[in-house]
Amino acid sequence: MNNRIITTIYCAIMTIAAMAQTETPDSVKTRELDEVVVEAQMQRTNATSSTYTPTTRQKSSAQNAIDLLRQLAIPQININLVDNAVTTPSGQNVAVYINYIPASAEEIEGIMTSDVRRVEYLDFPTDPRFQGNEHVVNFIMQKYEYGGYTKATVNENFLVGKLSSRASIYSKFAYKRMTYDLYAGASNHNIRHSGSSTIGNYTLENAAGEPYLITRNEIFDNSHFRYNQYPVTFRAIYDSDKVQIANTVGFNFDQSPTAETSGKLSFVPRQAEDYSYSRYEPYTSRYIIWSGNYYFILPRNFHLSVSPGINYGHTNNNYRYQTSATDAIVNDSKENVWQFRGSATLYKIFTDRQNGFFRAYYGSTSNDVSYLGTSPYDNDFLDTYAGAALGYSFSNNQWNVSADVALQWEKNKINDQSVSEVYPLANVSAGFSPSQKHSFRAYFHFGANYPGASEKTPNILQQNELMYYTGNPEIGLSRQVTFNLSYNWMPSNRFSASAFAQYFGEYNLYVPVYEPYDGGSALLRTFETDGDYNRTQIGMSFNYKLLNGNLQLAASPSISIYRMTGLFDIKRSPFTCNASVTYYLGNFYFQASYQTRNLTVQGNRGVIYKDRDFYQILAGWSRANWNIRVSAMNLFRNDWLCATNTLSTPLYSETRFVDGNNFHRRLNLSVTYTFGYGKKVQRGNEVGEQSGASSAIMK
């Protein structure tokens, strides 16, 4: 048998050799093959998520995680040029995660962008580590077996005041299964162009009870504000194949030692000579935060995610308003706030295509507020909520369908007065993806909006000569409905696009109302449930790369249709668009961005809000450990106007002009320096500045 095989192979070799010897060079026929180029797939979509792999050029040009998202120009998200807020194109909040652990915008400042492997965008993810968030961006990072890196960031603004700077240092160290993160920052600002001018029209009553109109003009002239923040955060992470445990402890000192505004005050019809006014609003806050994120893979395809947290904060807030003709109005306050929260999700994989979960959650916020001065009060607020949710998900190669229902209980207590309510919540989403280039998604959300402690306070505080504020402990929640349709198209690495249509409705919402007070000589603002709020949005976004990826064009136009009924009869249909051009040249990168004016109708305030358009150009250089960038914003804008707020009710209407630095011309210098050490195998999460619980101080 073996001899036959050897003989056969030998004969074949001799035959081929003989054929080669009999052919002459002229008789040899050659064929030129086309060049074969293998291109990695840098973006893809499916029924559950869209995944983007950043290029080396994009990662080296980005200074932090939000900056990398801007470089990627992901069609499913928008990044505001003014405050770097990450939202969906229709305005919903997008939660940012790093390796499945939640991170705030401050926390991801210390990220080492070269370690980002890919970025995922998900709508209504079923993974228990995302804690029920509706829209998520998750950074998947390389990990360290040992070692880590240290990153320093310095950011300075020019042409906006004496001082406007932010600096931070972030360090990560990993050894075996443990990773330790330390973040410390300092933010210092000295501003002289921040304030607001208000033109208010009051319908009051004279001694005979007859109505008359008076216009109060409060025109801002000068201001001086100083802000200081000093956050420090430490995190420890244990990560194994079946267990991930993260504990974070943070402290933040937040202070405005100087907050002074002054200007001119006049009335029409004129009551006397014009007055001058001054307002002082300094504050000091201290927060201590602990949060945990625990994830366990259990036997029999069970997964458990637990996320507890505790916040404590203390705030001293001062308010003093005085005119040249009246006594001072003083509303000083002290607040202690405790916040407890926690959730647990038990996730079960039934089959390769089916899974389900049960989630239970609880939270409470306790605000102890004392007002001193013109209107002294002592109030204890306690907001408590608890709920349970049950969900199911089915997925195959093309479809993903998920649904969950929850029952939530909320109780709002002010001193000895309390109101509680139980209401349902529901989410239904469906995704269809015929290939990695196309995906369709629809989701429906039914929820509620519960007013906070400030809207429910029974106190009556004086704001100025003609206006008093109070809350309404009796107002309840309003119902909310959201329905969204979207389509994602990624035909190649060079192009991606997304289109969406969304309806949002809030029914029987609470709004501000004004009524005569103090015998008709002033007005009292409170809250009542009145009317409905409707918003319909249609838009698209795209990202197109040219010149082998060196030139990138991105735009996201949309139109919104607002309709508000009841006391506030409002109709508006604004158009908005964000656009950017990015060019890479060796170690240099350049970007020009433009954002149109934003007009929104703020339902629970009854306010039409309009800001300004925003444009910037930047040039940067990055190499090895350094990234240096110079940006110029709104170079041809000399004024300080940021936004205009318009309110109109039967007894009171106002136009407020808000001044500040956000839309004034500005130069920015930003420098990051990062050096790494160790072996890149494992990598954990980032930490940064922590924020405290919401305040109950009425403003």
JODA-V64562 format. One line per field, one symbol per residue. ss: DSSP state (a for helix, b for strand, c for the rest). phi: phi as a letter, one per 40 degrees, with the letter a starting at -180 (. if undefined). psi: psi as a letter, one per 30 degrees, with the letter a starting at -180 (. if undefined). Layout:
# JODA-V64562
ss=???
phi=???
psi=???
This chain:
# JODA-V64562
ss=caaaaaaaaaaaaaaaaaaaaaccaaacccccccccccccccbbbcccbbbbcccaaaaaacccaaaaaaaaccccbbbccccccbbbccccbcbbbbccbbccccaaaaccaaabbbbbbbbccccaaaccccbbbbbbbcbccbbbbbbbbbbbbbccccbbbbbbbbbbbbbccbbbbbbbbbbbbbbcccbbbbbbbbbbbcccccbbbbbbbbbbbbbbbbbbbbbbbbbbbbbcccbbbbbbbbbbbbbbbbbbbbbbbbbbccccccbbbbbbccbbbbbbbbbbbbbbbbcccbbbbbbbbbbbbbbbbccbbbbcccccbbbbbbbbbbbbbbbbbbbbbccccbbbbbbbbbbbbbbbbbbbbcccbbbbbbbbbbbbbbbbbbbcccbbbbbbbbbbbbbbbbccbbbbbbbbbbbbbbbbbbbccbbbbbbbbbbbbcccaaaaccccbbccccbbbccccccccbbbbbbbbbbbbbbbccbbbbbbbbbbbbbccbbbbbbbbccccbbbbbbbbccbbbbbbbbbbbbbbbaaacbbbbbbbbbbbbbbcccccbbbccbbbbbbbbbbbccbbbbbbbbcccbbbbccccbbbbcccbbbbbbbbbbccbbbbbbbbcccccccbbbbbbbbcccbbbbbbbbccccccbbbbbbbbbbbbbbccbccccccccccccccccc
phi=.cccccccccccccccccccccccdccccbbccccbbcbcccaabacbabbbbccdcccccccaccccccccfcccbbbcccbgcbbcdchccbcbbbfgbcaccccccccccccccabbbbbfccdcccfgccbbbbccbcbbcagiabbbbbbbbbgbicaabababbbbbbafcbbbbbbababbbbbbbbiabbbbbbbbbcccgccabbbbbbbcbbaabbbbbbcbabbbbbbbcbbbbbbbbbbbbbabcbabbaabbabbcccaccbbbabbbcaabbbbbbabbbbbcbcfgcbbbbbcabbbabbbbbaababcbbccbbbcabbbbbbbaaabbbbbccacbbaaabbbaaaabbbbbbbbhcbcabbbbbbbaaaabbbaababcbbabbaababbbbbbbbfcbbbbabacbabbbabbbcacbbabababbbaabbcccccbcccbbccacbbbbabbcccbcbcbbbbbbabbbbcaccaaaabaaabbbbbfccbcbbacafggcabbcbbbcagbbbbbbbaaaaabbbfggcbbbaaacabbbbabbgdbcbbabcbbabaabbbbbgcbababbabcdbbbbcdcbgbcbbbbcbbabababbafcbabbbbbbfcbbccbcbabbbbabdbaaabbbbbiccbccabbbbbbbbbbahbcbbabbbbacbbccccbccb
psi=eeeeeeeeeeeeeeeeeeeeffkleffkklkkklkjkjkkjfkllafflkkkjkleeeeffkfaeeeeeeefhkfflkjkfeggkjllfggkkjkkljhgkkkleeegegkjfffkelkkkkkhkfkffghgkekkkkkjlllkelablkkkkkkkklgfaekilkklkkkkkkjbfkkkkkkklkkkkjkghkakkkjkjkjakafggkklkkkjjjjkelljkkkkkikkkkkkkkjaegkjkkkkklkkjkkifkikklakklkjlkealllllkkkhllkkkkkkkkkjkkkjllhhkkkkkillkkkkkkjkkkkkklffllkjkillkkkkkkklklkkjkkjeaffklllkkklklkkjjjkkklbeiklkkjkjkklllkkklkkkkaffkjklkkklkkkkkjkjcgklklkkllkkkkkkkkjflgfkkkkklkkkaljklaeeffkfljkkeaffklklajffkallkkkkkkklkkkiflffkklkklkkkkkkkhlklklklklhgffllkkaklkkalkkkkkkllllkkklhhffkkkklillkkjkjklbejjkkkilklkkklkkkkjbflkkkkkkklkkkljjeffgkjkkallkklklklkkkcfkjkkkkkkhfgjflgkelkkkkjlefkllkkjklafeglkkkkkkkkkkklkakjelkblllakllalklgkk.
